[in-house]
Amino acid sequence: MSKTIIAFIAILVVGIGVAVFLNMRHYSDDPESPFNRSENNRLKIYSPFDVNPALVDSSIQSQKKDHSIADFSLVNQLGDTITKADVTGKIFVTDFFFTTCGGICPKMTKQLQRVHKEFLTDPNFLILSHTVNPKIDTVEVMYNYAERFEANHDKWWFLTGTKEALYIMARKSYLAVPDKADPNFDHGAESDFIHTENFVLIDPEGRIRGMYDGTNKEEVSELIRDVYDLKREYGFED
């Protein structure tokens, strides 16, 4: 066997070993596992510099610290105005969806149901789901959507507002949604707001502490574990 082939096999074996290790690190089912992303029960604090630039407004891409969600004023499925003051001091998960989505949105909302049920009685936890199609997703439409997924209306808010306000939150606060980049859509049209599978975990100080693929069951399980880590960090344990 030539030295070239031996070297290739050695590199392949090492590569497979690294891949297995990283998979264990990301998807360990043991909440006490050393492969959990949190360290000493303290999760990473994300800033715009840490995130894929495609998900971040260009004006803040170089920011390396002190990032937190901005003030906002949106309306939930009950017609109530929700602001940053209503979530300050809470742990919450946020995502972006639209009710007529037949692709990833139902999968994401099903996974959020798991999170919702896990923390249903926790007074320090909320879920905020933002529509990316406010023209269609009226308060009434979102109420019916919330009912479809058995959402507790006090614990899981489906939010709407102006497209501009929602887009600013997605790009400048939650760092979760790609820029308007599809040339097949008219600039400014509702359809040019590209939604995302990302779930974002926010701490009581309004800082990003985790980002997850909301269509991936294992990553959502990791999110649940990370919420428990945040509960311990902030003394919210039952």
VOGU-3710 file (C-alpha; in Angstrom, 3 decimals, decimal comma):
1> msktiiafia> 0,000/0,000/0,000  1,476/3,359/-1,050  2,317/6,068/1,467  -0,214/8,329/-0,255  -3,068/5,876/0,328  -2,012/5,292/3,945  -1,914/9,045/4,563  -5,359/9,432/2,976  -6,839/6,691/5,178  -5,277/8,235/8,290
11> ilvvgigvav> -6,760/11,644/7,456  -10,164/10,043/6,771  -10,155/8,209/10,134  -9,204/11,379/12,008  -11,901/13,331/10,176  -14,572/10,780/11,066  -13,437/10,846/14,686  -13,681/14,640/14,836  -17,149/14,564/13,243  -18,375/12,012/15,787
21> flnmrhysdd> -16,969/14,087/18,647  -18,623/17,278/17,401  -21,917/15,464/16,942  -21,725/14,203/20,534  -20,856/17,690/21,726  -23,872/19,216/20,013  -26,483/16,540/20,590  -25,714/14,838/23,885  -28,956/13,715/25,571  -27,429/13,701/29,062
31> pespfnrsen> -28,152/17,060/30,779  -25,071/16,554/32,958  -22,860/15,658/30,001  -19,542/17,515/29,663  -20,451/17,994/26,000  -23,320/20,325/26,882  -22,681/23,708/25,253  -22,940/25,488/28,595  -19,885/25,669/30,816  -20,330/25,707/34,589
41> nrlkiyspfd> -24,043/26,279/33,920  -23,264/29,540/32,128  -24,108/29,923/28,446  -22,248/32,019/25,905  -23,427/35,608/25,431  -23,798/36,299/21,696  -22,983/39,576/19,997  -23,448/40,456/16,300  -19,781/39,706/15,604  -20,343/36,073/16,691
51> vnpalvdssi> -23,175/35,423/14,234  -23,285/34,683/10,505  -23,103/38,155/8,894  -25,965/37,208/6,564  -28,279/37,268/9,589  -27,097/40,629/10,945  -27,784/44,182/9,807  -24,600/45,629/8,318  -24,637/48,560/10,747  -23,878/46,298/13,730
61> qsqkkdhsia> -21,917/43,383/12,248  -18,669/44,473/13,913  -20,168/44,811/17,418  -18,372/42,401/19,758  -20,089/43,055/23,112  -22,957/44,710/24,960  -25,642/43,561/22,529  -29,223/43,260/23,753  -32,648/43,425/22,154  -33,980/46,909/21,415
71> dfslvnqlgd> -37,202/48,443/22,670  -40,246/47,338/20,687  -44,011/47,665/20,590  -45,967/44,859/18,919  -49,463/43,392/19,226  -50,229/39,816/20,291  -53,040/37,415/19,403  -55,240/38,901/22,135  -54,879/42,409/20,744  -52,652/43,445/23,658
81> titkadvtgk> -49,648/45,695/23,091  -46,418/43,946/24,084  -43,224/45,904/24,749  -39,745/45,155/25,972  -40,917/45,943/29,506  -43,210/42,894/29,367  -40,299/40,514/28,774  -37,550/42,171/30,814  -36,631/39,879/33,691  -37,939/36,812/31,827
91> ifvtdffftt> -36,243/34,025/29,925  -37,819/33,678/26,512  -37,492/31,979/23,139  -38,298/33,827/19,950  -38,882/32,788/16,347  -40,284/34,086/13,034  -43,103/32,411/11,110  -46,265/33,037/9,100  -49,579/31,244/9,480  -49,992/30,258/5,823
101> cggicpkmtk> -46,541/28,668/5,620  -46,869/25,044/4,586  -43,188/24,198/4,799  -41,003/24,578/7,874  -43,365/26,699/9,999  -45,637/23,857/11,195  -42,535/21,793/12,031  -41,086/24,702/13,982  -44,327/25,384/15,821  -44,621/21,705/16,729
111> qlqrvhkefl> -41,151/21,884/18,262  -42,098/25,070/20,115  -45,044/23,136/21,524  -42,513/20,872/23,250  -40,776/23,876/24,783  -44,120/25,437/25,734  -45,300/22,305/27,530  -41,970/21,892/29,333  -42,192/25,359/30,907  -45,959/25,869/30,915
121> tdpnflilsh> -46,152/26,602/34,649  -42,891/28,550/34,856  -43,672/32,215/35,672  -40,251/33,290/34,392  -40,533/31,878/30,873  -42,249/33,044/27,660  -42,296/32,305/23,931  -42,528/35,118/21,361  -43,410/34,106/17,790  -43,243/36,967/15,264
131> tvnpkidtve> -45,151/36,862/12,003  -43,220/37,817/8,873  -46,455/38,432/6,965  -48,365/41,063/8,960  -50,666/41,856/6,021  -52,228/38,372/6,281  -51,586/37,519/9,926  -54,117/39,696/11,708  -54,823/39,434/15,420  -57,771/37,133/14,706
141> vmynyaerfe> -55,754/34,916/12,361  -52,955/34,577/14,903  -55,444/33,816/17,687  -56,828/30,913/15,664  -53,294/29,736/14,880  -52,416/29,837/18,575  -55,522/27,795/19,369  -54,551/25,257/16,722  -51,279/24,635/18,555  -52,842/24,709/22,053
151> anhdkwwflt> -50,915/27,794/23,107  -51,524/29,309/26,517  -52,252/32,911/25,526  -50,491/34,252/28,620  -47,298/32,257/27,993  -46,909/32,123/24,214  -47,407/35,359/22,305  -47,860/35,508/18,538  -46,817/39,024/17,579  -47,517/41,349/14,679
161> gtkealyima> -46,734/44,936/13,779  -45,436/46,880/10,816  -43,173/44,996/8,468  -40,432/47,537/9,170  -40,646/47,031/12,948  -40,611/43,248/12,607  -37,671/43,330/10,200  -35,637/45,580/12,504  -36,239/43,190/15,408  -35,211/40,190/13,300
171> rksylavpdk> -32,020/41,751/11,932  -30,861/44,146/14,659  -32,102/42,518/17,864  -32,426/38,756/17,373  -29,847/38,379/14,559  -31,991/35,634/13,096  -33,203/36,431/9,579  -31,353/36,728/6,231  -31,360/40,041/4,408  -33,878/40,753/1,657
181> adpnfdhgae> -31,894/39,142/-1,119  -34,221/37,319/-3,523  -34,198/39,170/-6,886  -37,427/37,436/-7,919  -39,398/39,499/-5,413  -40,175/43,208/-5,620  -38,284/45,289/-3,099  -40,607/46,135/-0,251  -43,115/43,373/-0,990  -44,312/41,190/1,872
191> sdfihtenfv> -42,761/38,140/0,235  -39,244/39,599/0,249  -39,088/39,149/4,018  -37,390/35,754/4,122  -38,207/33,860/7,291  -35,889/31,500/9,117  -35,812/28,234/11,042  -33,820/29,830/13,868  -35,006/29,808/17,469  -33,230/32,369/19,656
201> lidpegrirg> -32,872/32,090/23,440  -32,928/35,402/25,340  -31,946/35,900/28,973  -33,662/38,189/31,537  -31,288/41,012/30,577  -32,308/40,864/26,921  -29,115/39,172/25,714  -28,858/36,327/23,193  -27,713/33,118/24,902  -28,385/30,479/22,243
211> mydgtnkeev> -29,416/29,907/18,615  -31,001/26,669/17,395  -32,466/25,037/14,286  -36,166/24,924/15,122  -36,798/22,052/12,724  -34,239/19,835/14,452  -35,550/17,837/17,422  -32,094/17,351/18,929  -31,290/21,055/18,813  -34,627/21,892/20,428
221> selirdvydl> -33,816/19,373/23,170  -30,572/21,274/23,651  -32,543/24,515/23,860  -34,660/23,044/26,671  -31,527/22,043/28,575  -30,108/25,525/28,067  -33,249/27,108/29,486  -32,707/25,055/32,635  -29,111/26,328/32,709  -30,369/29,907/32,534
231> kreygfed> -32,881/29,212/35,284  -30,017/28,088/37,502  -27,877/31,076/36,501  -30,616/33,530/37,468  -31,869/31,674/40,533  -35,187/30,725/38,876  -34,998/27,066/39,867  -38,213/25,552/41,198
//
